[in-house]
Amino acid sequence: MPVQASNWDIDDARQLADVSLAQKMTTDFYNGIQRTMDEKIKDPRCLIDAEALASHVTMYTSPEVQSGAQNGETDSKTRKGKKKGTKPK
């Protein structure tokens, strides 16, 4: 039995194949990531204990900000607008 297809039918089929290929590539990509994560999570050293890391972190305050706080300045606008060597009004 002969089969006939118009140019439109062929073009429509090609576009469907392109979309299917893109969807397949995307699915394969995400599946690859999932497989990698599943393998890596088996090793207990792969996870970070954020609480333990943060427990010994200290905050650094620049000397300029510290001296402003000692002079009673609490507003950042006051510190930014003040030139070195001038007294606050």
C-alpha positions as CSV (number, residue, x, y, z in Angstrom):
1,M,0.0,0.0,0.0
2,P,1.6,3.3,-1.0
3,V,1.9,6.1,1.6
4,Q,1.9,9.8,0.7
5,A,3.1,12.7,2.8
6,S,3.0,16.4,1.8
7,N,5.8,18.8,2.5
8,W,3.8,20.2,5.4
9,D,3.5,16.7,7.0
10,I,7.2,16.1,6.7
11,D,8.0,19.6,8.2
12,D,5.6,19.1,11.0
13,A,7.1,15.6,11.8
14,R,10.6,17.1,11.7
15,Q,9.7,19.9,14.2
16,L,8.1,17.3,16.5
17,A,11.4,15.3,16.4
18,D,13.4,18.4,17.2
19,V,11.3,19.2,20.2
20,S,11.4,15.6,21.4
21,L,15.2,15.6,21.0
22,A,15.5,18.9,23.1
23,Q,13.2,17.4,25.7
24,K,15.2,14.2,25.8
25,M,18.5,16.1,26.2
26,T,17.0,18.1,29.0
27,T,15.7,15.0,30.8
28,D,19.1,13.2,30.3
29,F,20.9,16.2,31.7
30,Y,18.8,16.4,34.9
31,N,18.9,12.6,35.3
32,G,22.7,12.8,35.1
33,I,22.8,15.4,37.8
34,Q,20.5,13.3,40.0
35,R,22.7,10.2,39.5
36,T,25.8,12.2,40.4
37,M,24.2,13.7,43.5
38,D,22.9,10.2,44.6
39,E,26.5,8.9,44.3
40,K,28.1,11.8,46.1
41,I,25.6,12.0,48.9
42,K,26.7,8.4,49.9
43,D,30.0,9.9,51.2
44,P,29.4,11.5,54.6
45,R,32.3,13.9,53.9
46,C,30.4,15.6,51.1
47,L,28.1,17.6,53.4
48,I,29.1,20.8,55.2
49,D,28.1,21.4,58.8
50,A,27.3,25.1,58.5
51,E,26.7,25.5,62.2
52,A,30.1,24.2,63.0
53,L,31.7,26.5,60.5
54,A,29.8,29.6,61.8
55,S,30.5,28.9,65.4
56,H,34.0,30.3,65.3
57,V,33.5,33.1,62.8
58,T,34.1,36.5,64.2
59,M,32.8,39.8,62.8
60,Y,35.4,42.4,61.9
61,T,34.6,46.1,62.3
62,S,37.0,48.6,60.7
63,P,38.7,51.0,63.0
64,E,36.9,53.9,61.3
65,V,33.5,52.5,62.2
66,Q,34.7,51.7,65.7
67,S,35.9,55.2,66.4
68,G,32.6,56.6,65.1
69,A,30.8,54.4,67.5
70,Q,33.0,55.6,70.4
71,N,32.2,59.2,69.5
72,G,28.5,58.4,69.9
73,E,27.7,58.3,66.1
74,T,25.1,55.7,65.4
75,D,23.8,56.9,62.0
76,S,25.8,55.7,59.0
77,K,25.0,59.0,57.2
78,T,26.9,60.9,59.9
79,R,30.0,58.7,59.6
80,K,30.0,58.9,55.8
81,G,29.5,62.6,55.6
82,K,32.2,63.3,58.3
83,K,35.7,64.2,57.0
84,K,38.8,63.0,58.8
85,G,40.0,65.5,61.4
86,T,36.8,67.4,61.7
87,K,34.6,67.5,64.8
88,P,30.9,66.7,64.6
89,K,28.5,69.7,64.9
